[in-house]
């Protein structure tokens, strides 16, 4: 590539980043939070035109509210509408409105795609860094009391993230927010919770009720390979071998036993713990969930009725 081509490519790259920054920066706020443990800071992004902000749950953990400062200098108090530690997402309501950033769909991302992180790292308001999607499908653990869950489909990026970026926007080249920056995974690596159909459902529940209900089956499993003939028949290579069934749980009542291999739930393939977790949101509570199992080489269908996760707290 000659120097002229390099310059044109650089100019095109810069143009994309600057356009995304101009689109998203007015929607991003610097958060100041004070709890019994002391003061902390983070970022948030407006996603409605009436003051709702999206951030990371750990940024506002233990706080009923705080102060949001927008790029135009407007400072406003905010209240925590609801937080979900198991997805590391929280919704806030600011007493001032900012232009909302459009929410995209992280399911369409590809490795190598340009992304732009907008936030307030190290107290530097309105900072923009750019990079690429360097990994997809990552998982990070999240805890809420005794409950532990994997946040799946996490986006890995080499866009520079630092303390204070948490809760800020990760945007694609169209200026759509495809992730909420959540963690620094190491030198040159950052992680973001994706915006997809699952997290949109979580955000919707936080806005409407201030909490996220989750369903509970009472079963634990590990991924195992399926026998080749069965894998070819089902069109999937792995299933979830049951290693624990809680007595009296929905799984136990449905007749799921140790050693069974779950291969589908609600007509969707189950090849990992995360695949089952995605189904365990509020709408599943009290509904009939059909599961297909492999038991002694044969396919068996059972029906379970998930219970609220809170019932075990």
Secondary structure, 3 states (H helix, E strand, C coil): CCHHHHHHHHHHHHHHHHHHHHHHHHHEEEEEEEECCEEEEEEEEECCCCCEEEECHHHCCCCCEEEEEECCCCEEEEEEEEEECCCCEEEEEECCCCCCCCECCHHHCCCCCEEEEEECHHHCCCEEEEEEEEEEEEEEEEEECCEEEEEEEEEEECCCCCCCCCCCEEEECCCCEEEEEEEEEECCEEEEEECCHHHHHHHHHHHHHCCCCEEECCEEEEEEECCHHHHHHHCCCEEEEEEEECCCCHHHHHCCCCCCEEEEECCEECCCHHHHHCCCEHHHCCCEEEEEEEECCEEEEEEEECEEHHHHC
